[in-house]
Amino acid sequence: MGSNELVGPFGIQRDSITGTLYIADQDSDRIVSYSLNASFGNVIIENNLTLANRPISLYYDSFSKSLLIANYNSHNVIRWFLERNSSQLCIGTLPGSPGSTSIRLNRPTDVTLDPMGNIYIADYRNHRIQFFAIDQSNGSTIAGMTSTLGNTSDLLNLPFSIDLDSQLNLYVADSANHRIQKFVRY
C-alpha cells in the first residue's frame, strides 16, 4: 500500500505551526504524516504491533513534538517522539493486554492532553474516562464507573471520543447511549 492511500483513517491531528497532518490509519496499523499541500504522505510507524496496533486516535503534543497514540488492540497509549523516532509507553502494558485496574485499559479509543500535560483517555470497553496526572502511570476514573455500563448521568456506555474546553470541562461522545455528556471540571 502506498503512502498516499489510506484504508481506515480514524484519528487526525494537525500541527498548527507547520500545517503537517498526522493520521491514525487504523486498518493499516500505521501512522502517516502529510506535509502542508503534499499529495503523498510519509509513513511514521507501520505494522508494529507494539507501536501501532489498530491506532484509532492520536493527539499531537506541540510542546514535546510528539504524538500520543491510542492503540485499540494493544490496550495502551504510547508517545512517539517525532524528532527522535522513538517511543515511550505512557499508559498500559507492552505488548498490551486488557484490564480494568488503574494502570490498565480495555480498548482505548481517544486520548487528549490538558495544558498541564495530564492525559485523558476514553477507555471504551471499561465504560470510563481515565485521568493520568503528568508522568503518572496510575489513573483515576473521572467519568463513568469501571466495567459498569449504564445510561444515567454518572454512567457511560462505550465512550468513544473526548475533548476538553478552555475551562477543562470534559465532553464525552457516549456512543452506545447516543449522547454527548459534559462533565464539569472537578
Beta strands, then each sheet from edge to edge (+ up, - down):
strand 1: 9-14
strand 2: 21-25
strand 3: 30-34
strand 4: 42-46
strand 5: 55-61
strand 6: 66-71
strand 7: 76-81
strand 8: 86-91
strand 9: 108-113
strand 10: 119-123
strand 11: 128-132
strand 12: 140-144
strand 13: 159-164
strand 14: 170-174
strand 15: 179-183
sheet 1: 1+ 2- 3+ 4-
sheet 2: 5+ 6- 7+ 8-
sheet 3: 9+ 10- 11+ 12-
sheet 4: 13+ 14- 15+
end
